Amino acid sequence: MAKDLTTDELVKARAITEFDLQLALDAAEADPDIEMVELGAGYALNLPAALRASSFAGLALAKPNATPMLKRAAVRTAILLARPVKV
């Protein structure tokens, strides 16, 4: 059985574009309570699960004096390391 690819691997394989990734980040920023984010036409990601799996994201988002840029980078990293599902 083939392993599920990470978002980063899917971006490198061009199954998800950088633009799709930016749209997912914008959606996460616009609605902090969002459950699933679409990654292009064929994938979706459980954002809360991805953030819980990333210790970096957890620390950055919980830090009251973290800059918006740091928080966005932490969410981006969590998304890239996560394994989206094919829809």
RAFEN-V358628 format. One record per backbone hydrogen bond with DSSP energy under -0.5 kcal/mol. CO is the residue of the C=O (numbers start at 1). NH is the residue of the N-H. If there is no record, write none. Layout:
CO/NH  CO/NH
//
This chain:
6/10  7/11  8/12  9/13  10/15  10/16  11/14  17/21  18/22  19/23  20/24  21/25  22/26  23/27  24/28  25/29  26/30  27/31  31/34  35/47  35/48  37/45  38/40  39/43  42/87  43/39  44/85  45/37  45/47  46/50  47/51  48/52  49/53  50/54  51/54  53/55  54/58  55/59  56/60  57/61  58/62  59/63  62/64  63/66  67/71  68/72  69/73  70/74  71/75  72/76  73/77  74/78  75/79  76/80  77/81  78/82  79/7  80/8  82/7  82/84  85/44
//
